[in-house]
Amino acid sequence: MDRFIEFAEAVSMEELKEVIDANDPGVLILRFSKLTGTVKVRFHDSVSKREIKKAFLPYKVKKIYTDFPLGKAPVTA
């Protein structure tokens, strides 16, 4: 299952990989999206959102998106 994660503060990919390697929760980091500022991750269906948040400690997960998080399109008149 793929999800997009937004963090409360700026975090480098290297820092996230170190945290994931240390915790080994079964979460795979795929890529960083410059457009949305989120990180795409892959994990098993049995992993809960709470477990995902714990996997990235000490970094705070702001939001977990199920789909690619695009903002609303600007309104044109």
Residue, then its C-alpha position, 0 to 999 in steps of 0.5 A: m500500500d502506498r501513502f504520502i506523508e507530510f512532516a511538520e518540519a523539513v526532514s532530509m531523505e537521509e535522515l528519514k532513511e536512518v530512522i527507518d533503518a533503526n526502527d525497521p517497521g516494514v516501511l519503504i521510502l520511495r521518493f520525495s515530491k517537490l511539488t507537494g513536499t511529501v514523501k511517498v512510502r510503501f508498507h504492508d496493509s497490516v501496518s496502521k497509521r499509528e505504527i507509521k507515525k511511530a516509525f518516523l519518530p523523532y520526526k512528527v508526521k503532520k498528515i498521511y494522505t492516501d492519494f497524491p495530495l494536490g491543492k485545489a485548483p485556483v479559481t479563475a473568472 
